[in-house]
């Protein structure tokens, strides 16, 4: 029943970190396997209440809730990575909802968000690109379709988190997508029925507990060593974006919303990370790069694809009758950079058309990308050099949110001034590993 048979004799706060500590974990359930199928043993545990038996009164009272499960399994058999995605994505959408008071969605893959968004209406162009009827979308459905289409190739087989009770319309959107599972605070009866039918009845459905309060400190083991730290409980708010350090001080409400969104997204993205946001959705996430400017380039490449999907030639592609929706989507993504295809790749791509489409030329792409603007860029840590700003300027960035604190801050600010950008220093680093 217990991971450790020993009962704690005492419990101490992290301020007393030089002392021994004991934690008791109670077995909850086995998982399919660990990160890989050959890692046969995999399980989850909760903190047993015995852990706080002799704790100071304020610590014990605060920790009572932390011994509960943060979710219930309503359908399916969870895997190790499924739950890592679920726990990170769940925190992200709860924080977005709290900060912006809008329905929020996240699409996770391998413990980083491929996309995240809030429930703002879609315009006609994006509705066409995302292949939905904008008028039929509830705010929650709009949030998910936005999150999914930040980078739909990366979201293939995603784990979904939603901040609000799932309605039938949102479930119908999810029904058509290839996805591994979902966590949300609740489900309408019809929505739950729809989701339980996915993956031949094996779709993972979790009900998150919005009352769950995690412990103040986190512990993890790596190679036999236990690491402990205070949980990153920083709350991102609109007020954080008031410290504008550039000559241009005009940061409209929409840019602040995008700044909050992109900063919270970065908080749950493997570092180093940056993210581009526009219109209440992430439009490019650059995760897990050792060089920050490479994060900007990676996220920028995703933003470029997102915007070029709106080009009239891409939207106007004529496919063979019977071509599946996911095949059409992938073919459109390939069309954007058709010139990079190998011979066999192009041959396979052409099977989706009755006639070869007219190419989308580099000049046409360049001209169309000139219309990209009003983008917000957020970073999980300070920008050490102006090269990040120079690269960002190529992707329509107007607004920047970052902690600041580099000894080269002034040079970065000067670069923003050269491009007429607006930059806020909020002072909070949000590395995530």
C-alpha positions in Angstrom: 0.0 0.0 0.0 2.8 2.4 0.7 5.9 3.3 -1.3 7.8 3.8 1.9 6.9 1.8 5.0 8.5 4.2 7.4 6.3 6.8 9.1 7.5 10.3 9.4 8.9 11.5 12.7 8.8 15.2 11.7 8.2 17.5 8.8 10.0 20.8 8.1 9.6 23.7 5.7 12.1 24.4 3.0 13.6 27.1 5.1 15.0 24.3 7.3 16.5 22.6 4.2 19.6 21.3 6.0 17.5 18.8 8.0 16.2 15.4 7.0 12.6 15.0 5.9 10.3 12.1 5.4 7.4 11.8 3.0 4.9 8.9 2.7 3.4 8.1 -0.6 0.2 6.0 -0.9 -0.3 3.8 -4.0 -3.2 4.9 -6.2 -2.9 2.9 -9.4 -0.6 1.3 -12.0 -0.1 2.9 -15.3 0.2 1.2 -18.7 4.0 1.7 -18.7 6.6 4.5 -18.1 8.0 6.8 -20.7 8.6 3.8 -23.0 7.0 0.3 -23.3 10.0 -1.5 -21.9 9.7 0.5 -18.7 7.1 -2.0 -17.4 6.7 -0.6 -13.9 4.8 2.6 -13.8 2.4 3.9 -11.1 1.1 7.0 -9.4 0.9 7.8 -5.7 -0.6 10.5 -3.6 0.9 12.0 -0.5 -0.4 10.1 2.5 -1.9 12.3 5.3 0.7 10.7 7.6 3.3 12.9 6.0 1.9 15.9 7.9 1.2 14.0 11.2 3.7 16.0 13.2 3.8 19.1 11.1 3.4 22.6 12.4 -0.3 23.5 12.5 -0.3 26.0 9.7 1.6 23.5 7.4 -0.7 20.6 8.3 -3.8 22.6 7.7 -2.5 23.9 4.3 -1.5 20.4 3.3 -4.7 18.5 4.0 -6.0 19.0 0.5 -2.7 17.9 -1.1 -3.3 14.2 -0.1 -6.3 14.0 -2.5 -6.1 13.0 -6.1 -6.3 16.1 -8.4 -8.5 14.2 -10.8 -10.8 11.3 -11.3 -10.5 8.8 -14.3 -13.9 8.7 -16.0 -12.8 6.6 -19.0 -9.7 4.9 -20.4 -6.4 3.7 -18.9 -3.8 6.5 -18.3 -0.2 6.3 -19.3 2.8 8.0 -17.7 3.2 10.7 -20.3 -0.6 11.2 -20.5 -0.6 12.2 -16.9 2.5 14.4 -17.1 0.8 16.3 -20.0 -2.5 16.4 -18.1 -1.1 17.8 -14.9 0.9 20.5 -16.7 -1.9 21.4 -19.1 -4.5 21.5 -16.3 -2.5 24.1 -14.4 -2.0 26.2 -17.5 -5.7 26.4 -18.3 -6.8 27.1 -14.7 -4.3 30.0 -14.5 -5.4 31.4 -17.9 -9.0 31.3 -16.8 -8.2 33.0 -13.5 -6.1 35.7 -15.2 -8.4 36.5 -18.1 -11.8 35.3 -17.0 -12.2 33.6 -20.4 -12.6 29.9 -21.2 -9.2 28.5 -21.8 -7.8 25.5 -23.7 -4.4 23.8 -24.1 -3.1 21.2 -26.5 -0.1 19.3 -25.1 2.5 17.0 -26.5 5.4 15.6 -24.6 5.0 17.9 -21.6 4.9 21.2 -23.6 2.0 23.0 -25.2 1.7 22.8 -28.9 -0.9 25.5 -28.5 -3.1 27.3 -26.0 -5.9 29.8 -26.4 -8.8 31.6 -24.8 -12.4 31.6 -26.0 -12.5 34.6 -28.3 -14.6 34.6 -31.5 -13.1 33.4 -34.8 -13.2 35.6 -37.9 -14.4 34.2 -41.2 -10.9 33.6 -42.5 -9.7 31.6 -39.5 -12.9 29.7 -39.4 -12.4 28.6 -43.0 -8.7 27.7 -42.3 -9.6 25.7 -39.2 -12.5 24.1 -41.1 -15.3 25.0 -38.7 -18.5 27.0 -38.6 -17.6 29.9 -36.4 -21.3 30.7 -35.6 -21.8 27.2 -34.2 -18.9 27.4 -31.8 -19.3 27.9 -28.1 -16.6 30.0 -26.4 -15.0 26.8 -25.0 -15.1 25.1 -28.5 -13.5 28.2 -30.0 -10.7 28.1 -27.4 -9.9 24.5 -28.2 -10.0 24.9 -32.0 -7.7 27.9 -31.6 -5.3 25.9 -29.4 -5.3 22.9 -31.7 -4.6 25.1 -34.8 -1.6 27.0 -33.4 0.4 24.1 -34.7 -1.9 21.3 -35.9 0.9 19.0 -37.0 2.4 19.0 -33.5 -1.1 18.7 -31.9 -1.7 15.4 -33.7 -2.3 12.9 -30.8 -2.5 15.7 -28.2 -3.6 15.7 -24.6 -6.3 18.4 -24.1 -7.0 20.5 -21.1 -10.1 22.7 -20.8 -10.9 25.2 -18.1 -14.7 24.9 -18.2 -17.3 22.1 -18.2 -17.3 20.4 -21.6 -20.4 21.0 -23.8 -21.6 18.9 -26.7 -20.3 21.3 -29.3 -16.7 21.1 -27.9 -17.0 17.3 -27.7 -18.0 17.2 -31.3 -14.9 19.2 -32.3 -12.8 16.8 -30.3 -14.5 13.8 -31.8 -13.0 14.5 -35.2 -9.5 15.1 -34.0 -6.7 12.5 -33.3 -6.2 13.0 -29.5 -5.0 10.8 -26.6 -7.1 12.3 -23.8 -8.7 15.2 -22.0 -8.9 16.8 -18.6 -11.7 19.3 -17.7 -13.7 20.2 -14.6 -16.8 18.4 -15.8 -18.8 17.2 -18.8 -22.3 17.5 -20.0 -24.0 14.1 -20.3 -24.0 14.1 -24.1 -20.4 15.4 -24.2 -19.2 12.6 -22.0 -21.0 10.0 -24.1 -19.3 11.4 -27.3 -15.8 11.4 -25.7 -16.2 7.9 -24.3 -16.8 6.7 -27.8 -13.5 7.9 -29.1 -10.6 5.4 -29.8 -13.0 2.5 -29.7 -14.0 3.4 -26.1 -10.4 3.8 -25.0 -10.2 7.6 -25.0 -8.8 8.9 -21.7 -11.2 11.2 -19.9 -10.2 12.9 -16.7 -12.3 15.1 -14.4 -10.0 17.7 -12.8 -10.7 18.8 -9.2 -10.7 22.6 -9.2 -10.6 22.7 -5.4 -7.3 20.8 -5.3 -4.5 22.7 -3.7 -1.0 21.3 -4.3 1.8 21.2 -1.7 3.9 24.3 -1.3 7.1 22.3 -2.1 7.9 19.9 -4.9 10.2 16.8 -4.7 11.4 14.6 -7.5 14.0 11.8 -8.0 16.7 11.8 -10.7 19.3 9.1 -10.8 18.8 8.3 -7.1 19.0 11.9 -6.0 16.0 13.7 -4.6 15.5 17.3 -5.7 13.3 19.7 -3.7 12.1 23.2 -4.5 9.3 25.6 -3.7 6.5 25.2 -6.3 6.4 27.9 -8.9 3.2 29.5 -7.6 3.8 32.9 -9.3 0.4 34.2 -10.6 0.6 36.0 -13.9 -1.8 39.0 -14.1 -2.4 41.9 -16.5 -0.9 44.3 -13.9 2.5 42.7 -14.6 2.6 44.3 -18.0 2.5 47.9 -16.8 6.2 48.4 -16.5 6.9 49.4 -20.1 10.6 50.3 -20.7 10.5 51.3 -24.4 9.8 54.8 -25.9 6.5 53.5 -27.3 4.2 52.9 -24.3 1.1 52.0 -26.2 0.1 48.4 -25.2 -3.6 47.9 -25.9 -5.8 45.5 -24.1 -5.6 42.9 -26.8 -1.8 42.9 -26.5 -2.0 42.6 -22.7 -4.3 39.6 -23.1 -1.8 38.0 -25.5 1.1 38.8 -23.1 -0.7 37.1 -20.3 -1.5 34.1 -22.5 2.0 33.7 -23.9 3.7 34.2 -20.5 1.5 31.5 -18.8 2.1 29.3 -21.8 5.9 29.7 -21.3 5.5 28.9 -17.6 4.5 25.4 -18.6 6.8 24.9 -21.6 10.1 23.1 -21.4 12.9 25.8 -21.2 14.3 27.7 -22.9 11.1 28.8 -24.4 9.3 31.7 -26.1 5.9 32.0 -27.6 4.1 34.2 -30.1 0.5 35.1 -29.5 -2.1 37.0 -31.6 -5.8 37.5 -31.1 -6.1 35.3 -27.9 -4.2 32.3 -29.2 -0.7 31.0 -29.4 0.5 31.1 -33.0 4.0 29.7 -32.4 5.7 28.0 -29.5 9.5 27.6 -29.4 10.3 25.0 -26.7 13.4 23.3 -25.2 16.2 25.0 -27.1 19.5 25.8 -25.4 19.8 29.1 -27.3 17.1 31.6 -26.8 17.4 33.0 -30.3 16.9 29.5 -31.6 13.6 29.4 -29.6 12.6 32.6 -31.4 13.5 31.1 -34.8 11.6 27.9 -34.1 8.5 29.7 -32.8 8.8 32.1 -35.8 8.8 29.2 -38.3 5.6 27.9 -36.8 4.0 31.4 -36.8 5.0 31.7 -40.5 3.2 28.5 -41.4 0.2 29.6 -39.3 -0.1 32.8 -41.2 0.5 31.4 -44.7 -2.3 28.9 -44.2 -4.5 32.0 -44.6 -3.1 32.8 -48.1 -5.8 32.6 -50.8 -3.9 30.0 -52.8 -3.6 27.7 -49.8 -7.3 28.2 -48.9 -8.3 27.6 -52.5 -6.5 24.3 -53.1 -8.8 21.8 -55.0 -8.5 18.2 -53.6 -9.7 14.9 -55.1 -13.1 13.8 -54.0 -13.0 11.7 -50.9 -9.8 13.2 -49.6 -9.9 13.1 -45.8 -9.8 16.2 -43.6 -6.4 15.4 -42.0 -5.0 14.6 -45.5 -6.1 18.0 -46.7 -4.6 19.7 -43.8 -1.2 18.0 -44.2 -1.2 18.6 -47.9 -1.8 22.3 -47.3 1.1 22.4 -44.9 3.3 20.7 -47.4 2.1 23.1 -50.2 3.4 26.1 -48.3 7.0 24.9 -48.7 6.5 22.7 -51.8 9.9 23.7 -53.2 11.6 21.8 -50.3 10.0 18.5 -51.3 12.0 15.5 -52.5 10.9 13.8 -55.7 9.3 10.9 -54.0 7.7 13.2 -51.5 6.2 15.4 -54.2 4.9 12.3 -56.0 3.1 11.1 -52.8 1.7 14.6 -52.2 0.3 14.9 -55.8 -2.0 11.9 -55.2 -4.4 14.2 -53.3 -5.1 16.3 -56.4 -6.6 15.7 -59.8 -4.1 18.3 -61.2 -0.9 19.7 -59.9 -1.7 23.0 -58.0 0.0 26.2 -59.2 3.0 26.8 -56.9 2.9 29.4 -54.2 6.0 31.4 -55.1 8.6 32.8 -52.7 7.6 36.3 -53.8 3.9 35.6 -53.2 4.8 34.4 -49.7 7.0 37.3 -49.0 4.3 39.8 -50.1 1.6 38.1 -48.0 3.8 38.0 -44.9 4.0 41.8 -45.0 0.5 41.8 -43.7 1.4 40.0 -40.5 1.5 42.4 -37.6 0.3 43.0 -34.0 2.0 39.9 -32.7 3.0 39.6 -29.1 6.2 37.7 -28.0 6.8 36.4 -24.5 9.9 34.8 -23.1 10.4 32.6 -20.0 13.6 34.5 -19.2 15.4 37.7 -20.2 16.6 38.3 -23.8 20.4 38.4 -23.5 21.1 39.9 -26.9 19.4 42.1 -29.5 19.5 39.3 -32.0 16.2 37.9 -30.5 14.5 41.3 -31.3 16.0 41.4 -34.8 14.6 37.9 -35.6 11.2 38.8 -33.9 10.9 41.8 -36.2 10.7 39.5 -39.2 7.5 38.0 -37.8 5.3 41.0 -37.2 6.1 41.4 -33.6 4.9 44.6 -32.1 4.7 43.8 -28.4 7.2 42.0 -26.1 6.8 40.6 -22.6 9.9 39.4 -20.7 11.3 39.5 -17.2 14.3 41.8 -17.9 17.3 41.7 -15.6 20.1 41.1 -18.1 23.2 43.4 -18.0 22.4 44.0 -21.7 18.8 45.1 -21.1 19.5 48.6 -22.5 20.8 47.2 -25.8 17.7 45.0 -26.1 15.5 48.0 -25.3 17.3 50.1 -27.9 16.7 47.4 -30.5 12.9 47.5 -29.7 12.9 51.2 -30.0 14.5 51.0 -33.5 11.6 48.8 -34.6 8.9 50.8 -32.8 8.1 47.9 -30.5 6.5 48.1 -27.1 8.3 46.0 -24.4 7.2 45.3 -20.8 9.6 44.0 -18.1 7.5 42.1 -15.6 10.4 40.8 -13.5 9.4 37.1 -13.2 11.5 34.3 -14.7 9.4 31.2 -15.4 11.9 28.4 -16.3 10.2 25.0 -16.4 12.1 21.6 -16.4 
